[in-house]
Amino acid sequence: MTTLLRIDASARRTGSLTRQLGDRFEAEWKRERSGDHWNYRDLALQAPSHISEDWIAAAFTPADRRTARQETRLAESDRLIAELVAADIIVLCVPMYNYGMPSALKAWVDNVVRIGRTFSFDLSRGDFPLEPILSGKTLIVLSSSGEFGFDKGGVRGEMDQLVPHLMTLRHYLGIAEHHLIRIEYQEFKDERHAASVTKSLEESAGLARKLTASLSQEAAMA
Ligand SMILES: Cc1cc2nc3c(=O)[nH]c(=O)nc-3n(C[C@H](O)[C@H](O)[C@H](O)COP(=O)(O)O)c2cc1C
């Protein structure tokens, strides 16, 4: 059984394009593999708390020396990390906001990228002391933007702070494989946008079929 974690980061619960991409992916996946387990984290319903001075102090105190109050402060982070650890595949439905990620998603990242839980820190490693603890996960980024041309070499290729940020974070989330599908032109509401929506929805369904087929093939060969 594969465990998937779907994270919705759009503040919109109605009319959201990233949620539509997620719904299409999920429906196709479930049609092919109904026995897999899905966990859901909707950041619009409940944004994770921002980290704070006491959170940082608690996270950097060795687990066996934490006070009860510090344990309580980290409880939310523990829950979010447990969902991440359990996931084989992370389906991240994420809009571009102000050229980067929505703040609720950034709060999620700050809660899950945590010393001793998702990464280790050791100065004997020299200039790159951080190493991930997790491994082998697949990240699927289903995104949408109002403007267009954010791919490398595109007219706004230098303005994208969303995908490059997620790509950098892959290391700390234990991501071994990733896929990106994105709708563009949402603010233009023209035929380019319509074509982009159609294409991305088809790609979402196609990706779900491809990944489920390869999992079934692996299971047959095992
Ligand atoms: C607060 C906010 C900020 C946005 N910033 C950008 C931006 O910087 N660049 C861009 O291309 N689109 C931007 N957009 C447009 C969204 O990326 C686009 O509407 C997307 O479809 C939103 O995702 P959703 O449909 O899942 O809600 C912004 C939208 C909102 C609401």
Ligand as a Chemical Component Dictionary entry (heavy atoms), coordinates in Angstrom:
data_LIG
# 
_chem_comp.id                   LIG 
_chem_comp.type                 NON-POLYMER 
_chem_comp.pdbx_formal_charge   0 
_chem_comp.three_letter_code    LIG 
# 
loop_
_chem_comp_atom.comp_id 
_chem_comp_atom.atom_id 
_chem_comp_atom.alt_atom_id 
_chem_comp_atom.type_symbol 
_chem_comp_atom.charge 
_chem_comp_atom.model_Cartn_x 
_chem_comp_atom.model_Cartn_y 
_chem_comp_atom.model_Cartn_z 
_chem_comp_atom.pdbx_ordinal 
LIG C1  C1  C 0 -2.672 36.976 -3.064  1  
LIG C2  C2  C 0 -2.390 36.577 -4.487  2  
LIG C3  C3  C 0 -1.137 36.806 -5.018  3  
LIG C4  C4  C 0 -0.864 36.424 -6.328  4  
LIG N1  N1  N 0 0.379  36.650 -6.834  5  
LIG C5  C5  C 0 0.668  36.254 -8.079  6  
LIG C6  C6  C 0 1.973  36.455 -8.639  7  
LIG O1  O1  O 0 2.869  36.961 -7.987  8  
LIG N2  N2  N 0 2.206  36.051 -9.899  9  
LIG C7  C7  C 0 1.250  35.440 -10.655 10 
LIG O2  O2  O 0 1.532  35.071 -11.795 11 
LIG N3  N3  N 0 0.006  35.220 -10.146 12 
LIG C8  C8  C 0 -0.294 35.608 -8.896  13 
LIG N4  N4  N 0 -1.540 35.394 -8.382  14 
LIG C9  C9  C 0 -2.521 34.655 -9.192  15 
LIG C10 C10 C 0 -2.639 33.213 -8.704  16 
LIG O3  O3  O 0 -1.398 32.542 -8.779  17 
LIG C11 C11 C 0 -3.671 32.469 -9.554  18 
LIG O4  O4  O 0 -4.923 33.112 -9.389  19 
LIG C12 C12 C 0 -3.830 31.011 -9.158  20 
LIG O5  O5  O 0 -4.726 30.393 -10.032 21 
LIG C13 C13 C 0 -4.306 30.873 -7.719  22 
LIG O6  O6  O 0 -4.434 29.500 -7.377  23 
LIG P1  P1  P 0 -5.870 28.879 -7.113  24 
LIG O7  O7  O 0 -6.625 29.027 -8.416  25 
LIG O8  O8  O 0 -5.627 27.446 -6.768  26 
LIG O9  O9  O 0 -6.516 29.632 -6.003  27 
LIG C14 C14 C 0 -1.847 35.798 -7.102  28 
LIG C15 C15 C 0 -3.117 35.574 -6.548  29 
LIG C16 C16 C 0 -3.385 35.957 -5.255  30 
LIG C17 C17 C 0 -4.752 35.689 -4.674  31 
# 
loop_
_chem_comp_bond.comp_id 
_chem_comp_bond.atom_id_1 
_chem_comp_bond.atom_id_2 
_chem_comp_bond.value_order 
_chem_comp_bond.pdbx_ordinal 
LIG C1  C2  SING 1  
LIG C2  C3  SING 2  
LIG C2  C16 DOUB 3  
LIG C3  C4  DOUB 4  
LIG C4  N1  SING 5  
LIG C4  C14 SING 6  
LIG N1  C5  DOUB 7  
LIG C5  C6  SING 8  
LIG C5  C8  SING 9  
LIG C6  O1  DOUB 10 
LIG C6  N2  SING 11 
LIG N2  C7  SING 12 
LIG C7  O2  DOUB 13 
LIG C7  N3  SING 14 
LIG N3  C8  DOUB 15 
LIG C8  N4  SING 16 
LIG N4  C9  SING 17 
LIG N4  C14 SING 18 
LIG C9  C10 SING 19 
LIG C10 O3  SING 20 
LIG C10 C11 SING 21 
LIG C11 O4  SING 22 
LIG C11 C12 SING 23 
LIG C12 O5  SING 24 
LIG C12 C13 SING 25 
LIG C13 O6  SING 26 
LIG O6  P1  SING 27 
LIG P1  O7  DOUB 28 
LIG P1  O8  SING 29 
LIG P1  O9  SING 30 
LIG C14 C15 DOUB 31 
LIG C15 C16 SING 32 
LIG C16 C17 SING 33 
# 
